[in-house]
Amino acid sequence: MKRGIGKILLGMLIIIAMFSFCVVRADEENTTTTTESENKTETVESEEKTETTENKTETTETENKSESTENKTEETTTNQTAMVNTEGMKDGTSLKEESVKAKVIEVGDPYERDNGSGGKETVQDVKVKILEGENKDEKFSTTYILTYDLDNKIVGYKLRKGNTVFVNISEENGKVKVSIQDIVRQNYLIGLVVFFFASIILIGRKKGLKSIIGLVITVLAIFFILVATIFKGYNAILVSIGTCFLIIVLTFAIIGGWNKKTFSAALGTLGGVVLAGVIASITGYLAQLSGAGKEEAIMLSVASKDVIFNFRELLFAEIIVSALGACMDVGMSISSSLSELKMKNPSMTGKELFKSGMNIGGDMIGTMTNTLILSFIGSSLILVLLYMSSSVKFMDVINIEAIATEAVCAIAGSIGIVYTVPITAIIYSFMNRDKEIYKVKSENIVEGKRSLKI
C-alpha cells in the first residue's frame, strides 16, 4: 500500500512539473511572438517613413532649413535647462525615498489636532531608531497619525515602547523627513502559525503531521498553480477544477492512504465542488452578475495592464475554492463512517450502506451549511452595514451586485456541500455493494493439547 501511495504521489509531482513547464514554455512563446510582431510593425513603419520622406524631399528643403535653425535654438535651451537640473541635483534638491524598519524608543500620550480640512485627528509623538538602510542607528522624532477617517471616529492602537514599525524616509534639500507607515506584524503572524501547527501535532499526533503536510500542499497549489496560471491568462474554470482535483487527491492520499474510502471521498468531493460552481455560473448568467461588482475586482482590472481577466470565470473559481474545504470534510466523514460500518458488519448490502450514509449526512448538512454561509456573511458584514447605514431598503441591498455575488457564493457552496453527501454515499455503496462472507471458527472448538489422563 505504501509503495502504491508513493507511486501516486510521484506521478502527481511529475504532472505538476510538466504542467508548470508547459505554462512557462507557452509564456515564452507568447513573448517571442509579441516581439516578432513588434519588430515586423517597426520595419513596416520604417519603410513607410522612408517612402514618405523620399517623396517629400523636394518640397520640404526650405522647411527643413528653418526647422534646423529652430531645433538648434531648442537644443541650446534644453542644454541650459539640463545644466540647471544637474546643478540642482548637485545642490541636493533631489528627492530620495526609502522604506525601512525602525524601533520605537520613546512615546508620548495621544492628543487631538486639526487635520487641515476643518476636522480633528488623533496623533502621537514618538521617537524612533532606524534599524536598517543608509540611516541605520540614527534617531528621529516624528508624529504618528492614529485616525483612519475624516471624522476622527476610527482611532487605531497607540504605539508602545519597543514596537517595530515601517517608516518612510524622504530627503529633500538636505532635510530628512520620517513618517511612520505601519506596524510590523509578521512576527505575531508567524507565532500564530507555529501555535496552530503545534496544536495540530499535539492533538492529532501522526495524523496531525499528515494534515500539516496536506495543508502545505494545498497552499502551494493555490499560489503556484491556481493563482500563477490565472494571472498568465489561462481559463480560470479549467485551472480551478484541475487544482482542486490535485489538492483532493494528494490530501486524501496523504491522510488516509489510497483505498476505496479515499477514492469515494475524493470523487464525492470533486462532484460536489464542480456542481456548486456550475450552479453558481448558471445563476450568475441568469442574474447577469459580471463578477466585477466588488471593489477588489475594479482595483485588479486597473492594476493589471498586461492581462485581461474574465471576472465571470474568476467568480466560478472563487466559489470552487471557498467550498472545497467544507466539501472535503463532508466527503471524508461520510466515507469514513461507511467504511467503519462495513468493517463492523461485512454483510451490509449497497442499499443499506447508502441509507446509512444518507442518515449520517443528514446530521452533518445542517452544521456544515451554517459554517459556509456564516463565513460568507462574516466576510461581507461591514459591507452590509455600510448599505444599511445609508437608509437603503433591504430589497435594494440584496439587489446590489456585490451583495448578490456574495449571496450566490454562499448558497451555491452550501448546495455543493448538500450534494456531496449523496454522491459520496452512492460511490462508496456501489464499490462495496457485494456481501463479504468471512469464515468464522466454531465456538465449540477448544484449542490446545489433548490429555488422555483420567
N, C-alpha and C positions, 0 to 999 in steps of 0.2 A: 504493500500500500504506500509506504513512504517513497519507494522508487517511482511509483506512478505519479504521486504528487510532485516529486522533483522534476519529472519529465514534463508535466503540465506547466509548472512554473517556468521552466527553461523555455518551453515553446512560447509562452506568453511574452517572456522577455525578448525573445527573438522577433516576435511580431511587433512589439513596441519599437525595437531598434530599426526594423525595416520600415515601419510607418514613419518614424522620425526622419530616416534617411530620405524617403520619398518626398516628405514635406520640404526638407532642405533643398533637395535636387530641383523640385518644382519651383521653389523660390528663386534659385539661381537661374533657372531657365527663364523665368519671368523677367528678372533683372537684365539678363543678356538680350532678350527680345526687345525690351523697352529701350536699352541703349542703342541697339541696332536701328530701331525705328527712328530714334532721335538723330542718329548720325545720318540716316537717309534724308530726313527732313532738312537737316542742316546743309547737306550737299545740294539738295534741290533749291533751297533758298539762296545758297551762294551762287549757283548757276543762274538763277533768275536775276540776282543782283548784278552779275557781270553783264548779262544781256541788256538790262535796262541802262547800265552805265555806258555801255558801248553805243547805244542808240542816242543817248543824251549828251555825249561828249562835245559834239559840235555846237549845240545850242547853249551849253552852260559853262563855257570857258570864262566868260566875263563874270558870271555869278560866282564861280569858284574863286576867282581872284579876290572879289570883295569879301567872300566868306573866309578866305585865308587870313585876310587882314583882321577881320573880326575875331577869328579864332586865336590869333596871336595876342590880341588885347585881352581876350578872356583867359588865355593861359597865364599871362603875366599877373592878372588879378587873382587867379586861383593859386598861383605860386606864392603870392604875397599872403593870401589867407592861410595857406598851408604853413608858411613860415610863422605866422602869428600863432597858429594852433600848436605847432611844435614848441614854440617858446612858452605857450601856456602850459603844455604838458611838463616842460622842464621846471616851471614855476610852482607846480603842484596843484593845478586846477583840475586834474583828472579825478574821477570818482572811482574808488575802489570799494568793492563789497566782498564780504566773507562771512560765511555762516559756520560757527564753531560752537563747541561746548564750553560752558562756564559753570563755576560753583558759586552759590550764594554764600557770602561770608558775613554780611550784615543786613538786617531787615528792619523796616520801620512799621508803624501802625498804618493801616489803610485809612484814607481820607477822601473826601469828595472835592472835585474841582470842576470848573466849566470845561465843556468839551469843544468849545468854539462854534457850536451850532445852536446855542441857546439852551442847551440841556446840561445835565450833570453826568459825571463819570467817576467811578471809584478807582483810585490808583494807590500804589505802594512804592515808596522809595527804598531801593535796595542797592547793595554794593556787591559786585561780582568779581571773581578772579578767573581769567581766561585759562583754559586747560590745554589748548592746542592752537596751532597756527602760528602766524608771524608775531602775534601779540601775546604769546604764552607767558604766564606768570604775572602779567600786568593786571592792575586793579582799576575798575571803572565804576562810577556811580551812575545809576540810571533809574528810570521810573517805569514800573510795570503796571500796565492797564488791566484791571480785573473785570471791567464791564464788557459784556458781549453785545448789548443792544444800545439803541439810541436813547431809550427812556430810563436807563440805569435800573432796570428791573431784574436782569440776569447778571449776577455777580459770581465770579469764579472763586476758587480757593486762593487764599493768600499764600505767598511764598514763605517757606520756613528756612531757617539757617541750616545749610548743608545740602539743600536741593541742588540738583544738576539741571541746567536749563540750556536751551539753544538760544544763542544770541546772534544778532546780525551786526557786524562791524563794518561801518562805512567811513571812508576817509575822503574828505573834500577840502581843498585849500589848506592842507596841513592839519585840519581839525578832525579828530576821531570821535565818531558818534556810535554809541552802543545801544541797541534796543533788544529787549527780550521777546523772542518769538513764541516759544512754548516750553513745556516741561519735558524732560527726558523720562519717558515711561517704559522703556524697553526692558529694564531690569525687573520691574514688577510683573510684566507680562511673562517674561522667561521664568520667574519664580512660580507664577500660577500654573504654567505648563508643566514644570517639574513636579509640583504638588499633585497635579492631575494624573500624570504618569505614575507617580509613586502610589497613589491611591488605587489605580487600576491593578498594579502588580501586587500590592498588599492584599487586596480582596480577591482578585482573580487568579493569583499565583501564575501557573504556567499558561493558562488560557488568557490571563490578563496580558502577559507578554506577547502572545499571539495577536491579541486585539490591538496592541500598540503598533505592531508591525503592519497590520491591516490598515490602521488609521494613517500611518506614514505613507503607505502605498496610495491610499485614497487622495491625500493632499498632493502628492507628487503627480498623480494622474490628472487631477483637476487643473493644476497650474501649468504643467509641462506638456500636456496633451490637449485638454479641452480649451483652455484659455489661449495657448500658443497657436493652435490651429485655427481657432475662430478669428484671432487677431490677424492671421495671414489671409483671411478672406474665404475660408472654406465653409461649406454648408454646416450651419450650426446644428441642424436637426440630426444629420447623419453622425456628426462628430460627437454630439451628446449621447446618442444611443450607443455608439461604439465604446465611448469612455465608460458609461455606466455598466455595460456588459463586462468590460475588463475589470472594473472595480468589484463587481458582484462575484465574478469567478475567482479572482485572486483572494478576496477577503474570505469567502466561504471555504475555499480550499485550504487556506492557512489555519482558520479557526477550527473547522470540523473535519478536515480531510476531504477527499473526493470519493463520495459514495452516493447511494440513492437518496439519502437525506439531503445532502448539499445540492445535488443535481436538481431535485424537485424544488428546493427553496430558491435556487438561482433562476430557474425558468419561471416560477411563480412571481418572483420579484421583478424580473425583467418585463413580464407580461403586464403587471400592474402599473409599472412606471411608464411604459410605452402607451398604455391605454389612457393614463392621465394626460400625457402630452397630446394625444390625438383628440381627446375631448376638449382640452383647452384650445387647441388650434381651431376646431370646428366652432366652438363658442366665440372665440376671438374673431373669426371670419364673419359670423352672423351678427355679432355686436359691433363690428367694424372697429376693433381695437388695433391700433397701429403698433403697439408695443413701445412707442416713444412718448408716452404720456408722463413719464417720470422725469424729474429734473436731472437725474444722473444720465438718462438717455440723451437728453439735449446736450449736456456737457460732453458726453462721449462723441457725439456727432461733430461738435465743434473742435474738440481736441484731436481727433483722428482725421488728418488731412489726406493720407495716402490710402486708407481703407474705407470703403463704404459698407456699413453694416446693414443687414436686413433685420430690423428690430422685431419683426414677427417671428422669425426663426429664433432669435435670442429669447423671446418670450417662451417658446417651446422648450428651449434648453434650460431656462430658469426653473420652469415647473418640474422638469425631469430631475434635475439635480436636487432641488429642495425636497421632493417627495422620495428620493432614493433611500435615505436613512430609515425613514419610518416603514417603507415597504420592505426593506431588508429585515427589519426587526420582526414584522408580522410574518414574512415568509419563512424565516428560520424558526420562529416559535411554533408555527403550525407544523412544519416538517419534523421538528424535534419531538413534539408531542405525539404525533402519529407514529414516529419511529419507536418511541418508548412503549406505546400501546401494542404495536406489532411484536415487539420483543417479549412483552409480558403475556400476550395472547396470540400466538402464531396462527391460530385457526381463524382469525378475523378475515372476512372477505373484503373485496374492494368497496362494495356498497357500505359496509359497516364502517370502514375507515373513513369514507367520505362524510358520512353522517357525523362521526365523531369530530372530524376536522371542522365541519360547519358549526357544531356546538361550541367547540373551543374558540373558533374565530369570532363567534357572536359576542363573546365576552370581551374580546380584545378590540373589536371595532370601535366601541364607544370611547374608550380611553385614547386610542391612537388617533382617531379623527379629531378629538378635542385637542390633542397635543399639536397637531399640524395647524389647525385653524387658530388656536391661541397664539402660536408662534407668528403667524402672518398678521394677526390683529395687533400683537405687541409691537411688531416692526413698523406698522403704519399708524400707531396710536397718536403720535404727535400730529401727523397729517390730518387725521380725522378731527382732532381737537382744533386744529387751525381753521378748518371749514366751519365747524360748529361755533367757534368764537365770532365768526363773521355773520352770524344770524342767517345762515343758509339752511333751507329746509332739508329734512332727511332724504327725501326722494331726489332732491337736486344733488345732494352729496354723493349718493351711490351711482348717479349717472355721470359723475366726473370720471374721465378716463383713467386717471391714476388710481382712484379708489376701486373702480370696476376691474381694473387689471389685477389688483391685489385680491379682490374677491374671487375672481376666476382662478387665480393660482391656488388659493386656499381650498376652494370647492373641488377643483379638478384633482388636486393632490389627495384630498380625502376620498374621492371616488376611486383613485388608484389603489389606496390602502384597502378599501372595501373589497374590490375585485381581486386583490392579491390572495385573499383567503380562499375563495372557491377555486382559483387557478392552481394554487399550490396543493390544495386538497385533492383535486382531480388528478393532477400529475402523479402525486405520491400514491394515491389509491390505485391508479392504473398500473404503476410499476410494481406494486405489491398486491395485485389482485388475486393471485393464486394462494390457496391454503398450503401452509407448510406443515408437514406431518413429521414429528420427531419421535424416535424410538425411546420409550421410557422403560426403565428396569422395573420388574415386578417387586412390590414391596415384600413379598414372601421370601425372596431370595436372601439368604444370610451369607455374607462374605466372610471368609476365614477358614481355618483348618478344621477338619472334622476329627473328632476323637472317638475311638471305639471303646474307651474305658467306660465301665458302668459305675 
